[in-house]
Amino acid sequence: MESEKRDKEYLFDVDAGVGVVTLNRPDRLNAITWELADDLVELFRDLRHRDEVRVIVLTGAGRGFCSGGDATWLSGSGDRGIPGLSEVSLARYQRKTPAGPIAELTRMIVEVDKPVIAAIAGPAMGAGLSFALACDRRFADKTTRMSAAMVRLGFAPDCGITYFLPRITSLSTALMMVETGRILEADECLREGLVDELVDEGEALSAALHYAKELAAGPSVAVDLARRFIHKSLTSTLDEMLDYEAVAATMSAHTADAREGTQAFIEKRPPEFEGR
């Protein structure tokens, strides 16, 4: 297993085509800071081009997935300013997007152009919930708790949470969550569709890894194109998607995996995909 550490606030390991990104601030329930988000955005940009990583698992160290924005920053008492709550001068970039790289990380989870699987234990709240919802699939254990917590602090929702919630759960549940900040326990998260699989305490990461390794062993070009066009379909017409699918089919037909897959089908044997 290849292992990388960046300032110890996140860990990165690669095993059998799966890159595991671990938020590593367990004493703060992996609350996200501006600097940590900046590092993770750069990591995800890099991972888009690393062919040895076919699938990504996102998880948190210790007792939490991600409890949201770091309280020191949100209070306006830190070195990094926050609009309306501190006297610290804001950079031009932050004046245009107050959450900066924290919001950008949600975008990068989608734009990494590879499957991203969430392994969740403990709180996934605020921005942490946004990160989880941006993932392709969510494996959670019975300690999981979810909340669109921004309103509990007097903030409007951000980091893409209003995009993903009504697409993943019901409209009424999405409205309830962003209007009240109510905390949902694990069973309710499963019932509302916020998590896809609920496992025993401590088993979320192993379940996510098992699924991720299945994907990593598949025809990754075709998998990535399929993922890309599912996201594209959310803002497209049927006619547009039929055209996009024709392009994707042509692209994937030129891969070695397509030749292997069809030959294995003819020979009635399991295919051996290489991701190219």
C-alpha positions, 0 to 999 in steps of 0.5 A: 500500500502506497501512503502519503501524508500532507501536514497530518491534517489529511492522510492519503493511501492507495491500495488496489486502485483505490485512493483513501482520503482521510480527514485527520483532525479527530480531536475536532471531529474533522472540522474543515479549515480553509487551509485543509480544504485548500490542500484537499482541492489540490489533492483532488485536482491531482487525483483526476490525472493519476491513472493508478487511482481509479476510485476514491474513498473519502472518510474521517479519522476517529469518531467523526466524518466531518463536523462542518466548518471549524468553529474558530473560523466560523466565529470570526475569531481566527486569522482568516476573516469571515464576512460580517463577523470579523475585522480581518481584511478579506482577499478578493477571492473570498469576497466573491465566494466567502467559503472559498476552497471549502465550497470548491471541495464539493465541486472537486468531489464531482469534477475529479471524474472518478467514483468517490465513495463516502465511508461515514461514522459519527457526525456529517454536518454542515459542509461535512454533509455537503461533502458526503452528499457529493459522493457517488455512494454513502456507506454509514455505520450506526453512529452516523448523525447528519445535519444541514447545520448552517441554520443552527448557527444563523447561516444560510446553507452553502457548499452545494447542500441545496443542490444535492439534498432535494436530488437525494432525499425528498423535497420536504425532507430537504426543506426541513433540514435546511430550515431547522438544522435538525440532526438525523440519526443513522436509521433516519438517514437511511430511511430518508435516502441520505445514506445508501447502506447502513452497517454495524459500528466500525464497519463503514470503511471496510464496506466502502473499500469492498465496493470501491475495489469492485469498481476499481477492478472494472473498465474504468474509462467506461465507469468514469464516462457513465458517472460523468453523464449521470451528472450531466443528465441532471441538467440536460434533455433526453435528446441531449443525453442520447447524443452524449451517450453516443459520444461516450459509447464511441469513446469507450469502444476504442478502449482495450477494456471494451475489446477484453469485455466483448471477447470474454463474453464470447468466450464465456469467461470473466473479463480481466479489465486493465483500466485502459 
